[in-house]
Amino acid sequence: MKRTKEIVPLEESSSSILMKIDHMRSPNIYMKHLRQWTNELNITGRVLVIPHTIFILVEGNNDNLKKFIIKLKTETVDIDNRGRPCKERLLTQIVEINIHPAKFSNFEKIEFNNRNELESYLRKSDYAELLNYIKN
């Protein structure tokens, strides 16, 4: 009697990506696009705002995260100083880390008064490994 090989699907690889953007000229429009894309791509995360600095922290399937970054760079997400739609040209991908399981259940924007509040939030959210990357 021959045994058939059991095929066990590999778990999809999940990651978190921390990015920094220069500004949001129209936060409502920007967030509308980000929420739409994160819903489409089944991504969770946070937009973390402190005075003069904006981070985007997303988590999910690696392929979907790449699609999200492509959308950010190639589709209109904000408006320029003349009120015309524009793409994100000043995006810096800071770090990518492997995670499992996801730490967030939704996508939302959180504003902090200072960097210390942001650092405290990252510790509570089990993202202490990102602290060295947000120092600058």
Secondary structure, DSSP 8 states (H G I E B T S, - for coil): -------------EEEEEEEES--SSHHHHHHHHHHHHHHHT-EEEEEEETTEEEEEEEEEHHHHHHHHHHHHHS--EE-TTS-EE---SEEEEEEEE-SS-S-SSEEEEE-SSHHHHHHHHHHTT-GGGGGGS--
